[in-house]
Amino acid sequence: GTIIALQLDDCRQVFQVKSGHWSTYGCTGADPPWVEYHRPLLLGEGGEVQPGEPYVVRLSIDRTRAEVVLSVNGAVLRPRSGGPGGPDGVIIDVCQPSGGGGSGGGAEPFGIGAESGSSVARVCSSGARGAQGQYARPPLALKVVEVAAWPTSTLEVRQLSLMAPAGFWQRLVDDAPWPARASHALVALPDGGLLLLGGLGSEGLLNDVWRWSPQMCTLLPDIDLAVAARYELECSFACQPSPQYGQWKQLPDAPWAPRQEHAAIWTSVGLIVMGGRTATGFENDVWRWTSAGAFCSLAWQGQWELSTPAAAWPPRHGHSIVGFTPSGSKYPETILLIGGFGGEPEHEHVERQPLEFPIKSRGDMWCGNQALGNFSTWSQLAPFGPYTDRSQAGAVVAPSMGPFSLLFFGGYDTSSRFVVDLWRWTGENATADCKVEEIL
């Protein structure tokens, strides 16, 4: 017989070959995985294992469905009791401790296999209890893979590999302390923190500011880091590192009007916030936020400065921005602004002269530089582009394509239709200073 055990969170899920058939059983608690008082769940119909034959065994973990699928030589071995519409693999569920949850409130050391007539192999986890005293579903983090054979058997492992996707998602907090919102701005800070600014919430437009730090500062030092992430950081208490979950701290509201679909970026002179849509219309103001001083100090909470109440570009929201970092600098010193939707407010009465900047989708490109009044002065690089005018498009710097290159894609066009094209823009050295050369 052969055993393959997966350490998932605090428990093992064991897959074994015994008498030529595959089976599985769940968490064994403190017992080793070869204890035989479990009721295993049989896997697969037919296809008995023949001694001496090579087999390719694959175990796949689906965290979304909380399922482990076993396949042998490319054939999936489904639970025999699952029925035609049952799962392909073994559902890894959380067992609820009986009689008050065992000693110390942790998981009881059960040795439980599948319930009779069920394809669910229950696994006890020592994860945190939920609001109703039940254990939350574990994230199924794979910690250890064990391969063993019975003392009277011989096992030859010719290749053992662990494959994983390039990345995966994990929910860090289900209820952050800041109000729910959309169309906000989020910027990474040099100290590893984040700054959340404004947006549209259930009560209307917002101008609040929240700062996330990889720290946990709370009255209860022994609280679980994941639980603490749901509460606001308390500067009056001792802190400890929490690089994965951290905590949010609400800073004083910004002096600019509450808004949505504004743009924000960290630069060599601090955080720059540009434009957006307010309750009175579209904006083309530019604000700068700087922060200094010790953690949680008044200076750390930052201060705002108005760079210009009305930049040269027409008022707008849903615009795209990118920042270029020159050689020898850590942060961007040049910002390019592209597209968006907006313009001047409509007149309340008929005018002979049309508006210089009517409300519409735009495809223009503007350039600002920190040396030009901390982004208070802007130059138009192009009144329009070869692409259709659009808003809410994506833009990202593409340094592998050139020192002043960017990719511009997607968004809404002038008819509010989705756009699926992709464009590359390549600038020159003059782009760093926002220079526009006239060709006669």
N, C-alpha and C positions, 0 to 999 in steps of 0.2 A: 504494500500500500504506500501511497504518496500523499503528502500534505503540502498545500500552499496556503499560507496564512497572511492576511492583509491586516496590518494595524491601522485601523481607521479611527481617528481621534483617540479615545482611551480604551477602545475595545478591538478584539480580533474578529474577523470574519474568515472562517476556515473552509477551504475547498479540499476535498480528499478523494482519492481513488481507493476503493475497498471492494474486494471481490469482483473487480473488473468494472465497477460502476462509479460514476461521479456523484457526489453529494456535498451538501454544505450545511453548516450550522453557525449560529451567531456567537455573540460575546461570551467568553468563558470567565470573565471577571479575573480573579487572582490565579485561576488554574491554568496550567499550560494547555496549549491547543490540542494535545493528543489525548486528553481525558475523554473516556468513552461513555459517559452517562448521558450524552446528548441524544436528542431525537433528530437525526439529520434529515434534510430535505433532499430527495432524489432529483437529479438533474438529467435531462436528455432522455429520449426514447431510442432504445437500441444503441448501436455503436459502442459495444463493450470494448474496454481497453484490453489489448492483447499484450502479454509480457514480451519484452524484447523488441517491440516495434517503436520507432521514433514518433513523437507527437509534438505538434506546435500548439502550445497552450497560450491563450491570450485572455487576460482579465481586464475589462474596461470599466472605469468608474464614471458614471453619469451623475454629477452632483445636482443637476437641475431636477432629475427624477428620483434622486436618492436610490440609485440602482447600480448593482454590480453585475455585469454580463460575462459569462464564461463561454468561450468558444474554443473548440479543439479541432485542429486541422481545417479551420475556416468555417466549421459548422457550429451554430449557436446551440448550446445545451440549455433549453428552457426548463423551468421548474415543472415537474410532471403534474403537480396538482393545480397548475395555473389555469388550465382550460384553454380553449381556442383563442379567447380574447384576452388572455392573461399577459403579464409582462414577459419580456425576453430574458430578464435577469432576476436577481434576488433583490427585493426591495429592502433596503436597510432602514428600519424604522427605529423609533426611540421607545423603549419600554418604560412605563411609569412604575416607580417603586410602590409596592403595596405596604399598607399598614404604617403610613407616616414617613416612608422614604428611606428606611434603614438608618444605620448609625451615622451621626454626623451630617445628615442631609445629603450624602452622596449616593451614587448608584450602588444598588445591592449587587453582590458578586454572584449573579445568576449564571447558570449554565443552560441557556435556553436555546433550543433549536426552533424549527418552524412549528407553529400551532397545527394541531390536527386538522387536515383538510384545507390548509391555507398555504399560500406560496410566500408568506411574509416571514422572513427570518428576523427576529427582533434583537436589537442591540442596545444594551444599556450604555448611556453616555454620562459622564460626570459633568456635563455642561450646566450652565446656570439655569435656575428655575424661572419659568415665566410668571406672569401676574397671577395665574390660577394655581401656582404650585406645581406645574408640570414642567418637564424638561423640554427645552427648545430643541428643534431638529439640529443635529450637529452639521458642520460644514463638510464632513467626510474628508478630512485632511489625511492623506496617506503618509504614514510615518515610517513603517517598517514592512518589508516583504520577507517572509520566511519560507524556505523550501526544505522539506525533510522527508525521510523515508522510514518505514517501519524497520526495526532491527533485523528482521528476517528478509528484508527486501534490498534490492540494489537499485540505485538511482544515479543516472549520469545526466548532468545538466551541461549541455553543449553551448548554450548561449542564454544569457539573462539580460534583458534590456528594459529600460523604463522610458516610456515615451509620453510626452505631454504637449499640449498645444502651446503656441507662442505666448499666450497669456490667458488669464481667466478672470472673471469678475467675482468679487466678494462684497456683500453688503456690510459696511462697517457700522452703520447706525441707521435705524429705521425711523427715528423721530428726533431730528436735530433740534436744538433750542431756538433756532431762528424761524420766523413765520414762513409757511410754504409760499412759493413764488415761481414765476417764470420770467423770461426776458431780462434776466439779471446779468451782471458782469462778475467774473471771477478771475483773479490774477494771482499768480505764484509770486511769493516774496523771496528776497535773497536769503533770509534766515531759515528757509524751509517751510514757512507758514503760507497761509492763503488769506486773501482779502475778498469778501463778498460785498457787492455794492448794489443797492437798489433793486429795481425790478417791479413786476406787477403781482400783487398779492390779492387775497380775497377781499380786503378792505380798500383796495385801490393801489395807486402808484406809491412807491417806496423810495426813501433816500437814507435808509439805515445802513450801517456799516458793521460788519462782523469780521473778526480776525480769528483764524484757526491757528493753533500752535501745537507742536508735537509734545505737549506737556499735559499732565493731569494735576490740577490744583483744586482740592476739595477738602471739605471738613472730614470726610471719611477716607482715610488713607488706604484702607484695605478693600475698598470697593473695587469690583471688577472693572478693568479698563474699558471694556465694551459697554458696560452699563454707564460709566461716568461720561462717555461721549454723548449721551443724551441730555446732559445738563451743562449749564454755562460754567465756564472757567471762573474760579473764585480767587482773585489775586491776594486776598488776605490770609490764605492758608498755604501750607508748605506744598511744594510741587515735586513731582517725580516724572521721569521720562515716559512718554507714551507715543512713540514714533508712528505706530500704526493707526491708533484711534484718535489721540489728541482730544482737545476740547476747543469750543468756540467762545470768544469773548466779545460782547457787544460794545462797540466804541460809540462815542457821540455821533449823532446824526450828521450827515454831510450838509454843508451850507447851500449846496445846489438844489434846485427844485426837484421833487420826486419825479422819477422817470423810468422808462423801460427802453430796451433795445439800444442802449448806449454802448460805447466802446471804451475799453480800458486796457492799459498795457504798462508794464514796468520798464522804466528807462534809466539812463545814467543819472537823471536828476530827480528820480522818484516816480511815483505812480501818476499816470496821465489819464484823465477821464474826458471823453469828447462826445458832444452831441447827445442825441436821444430824443424821445418823445415825452413831453410833459402834458399836464392837463390843459395848457394853453396853446399847444402846438409843437412844432419842431424846434430844436435847439442847435446852435453852432458854437456854444461856449466851450472853453477848454479850462480844466481845473488840474491842479497839481497837489498831490498828497505826499508828505515826507514824514519819516519816522526815525527816531533816534533814541538813545538812552537805554537804561536797564529794562529788563523784562517787567512788564506790568506797570512801569512808571508812566507819568503823564505824558512825557515826550514820546514814549513807546506807542501810545495811543494815536500819535500823529497829529498833524495840523494841515489845514487846507489853504490854498492860495489860488486866486483866480488869475490865470494866465491871460485870458482875453474873454470878454463877454460875447464877442462876435468875431469869429475867425473869418478868413476870406472865403472859405467854402460855404455854399448855401446850407441853411439848416436842414437837418436830416436825422433819420434813425435807420437802424438795420444796415449800417455801413460796415465795411470790412477794413481792418487795419493790420499792418505788419510792421515789425521793427527790424532795422539793420544795425548790427553791432560792428563797429570798425575794428581793425586790427589793433591790439593793445588795450582794448576796453572790455569790460565784463558784460556790459549791458547796452541795449540799443541807444543810439544817439540820433537816429533818423527814423521817422515814421512816414509810411505811405498810407493814405486813406483812399479807398476805392468804393464807388457806387453808393447805394443806399436809396432811401425814398424820403422825399421832403421838398421843401421850397419855402417861399415867402407866403405869409398868410394872405388869403384872398381878401380883396377890398370889399367893404360893406356897400359900396356903390360903384357905378360904372365909371371907369377911367378911360381917358383917351389913349394913354400909353399902356402897353401890356406890361405885366410883371417881368422883371429881369430874370427872376428865378421862380417860375411857376411850379406848383406842387406836382411831382411826377417821380417815376423811377429814374435813377441816374447811372451813368457809366463813366463819370469823370474821375481823374486821379489827381490827388494833391499831396504835397510833400512838406513836412515840417522837420525842424532840426533843433536840438537842444541849445545850440549856439545862437539861434534866432529867437531870443527872448523866452527861452524855456517853452518852446512850441507855441508861442503867441503869434508868430509870423508864418504864413503859409504861402507856398508857390504852387500854381497849377501846372502840372506836368502835361496833362492832356485833357481837353474838354469832353472827350468821349473815347471809347476804345473800339476795337474791331468786334467785340462781343456785344450782345444786346444789353441795354440798360437793365439793371436789376438791383434787388435788395436782398438782405439776409443770405448773402453768398458766403462761401468759405474761402479763406485766403491764408496761406502759410508760406514762410520763408523756405526756399529750396537751395541751401548753400552748396549742395553737390552739383548743382547746375550752373553755378557762377556766384561771384561775391555779392551781386545785387540782383538775385533772381527770386521769383515767387511764383506760386501756383494759385490760380483763381478759378473757382468752380462752383456750379450749382446756384441755387437761389430762386427767387421769383422774378419773372420778367415783367414787362410793362402791362401785360394782360393777366397778371397774377397766376401765371402758369409756371409749373416747376421746370427748371432748366437742368440738363444733365451733361453739359459740355465742360471741358477742362482746358484752361489756357495757361501758358507760361509767359511771364514777363521778365525780360532781362534788361537791367539798367547798365549804367556806365559809372566811372569813378565820380563824375559830376553829381551823381545821384546822392552821394553822401552829404553834399552841401546844398542840395535842393536847387542846383543851378539849371537854368534852362537857356540853351544857346540858341540865338536867333540865326536863321539861315536866310540870307538875302538872295 
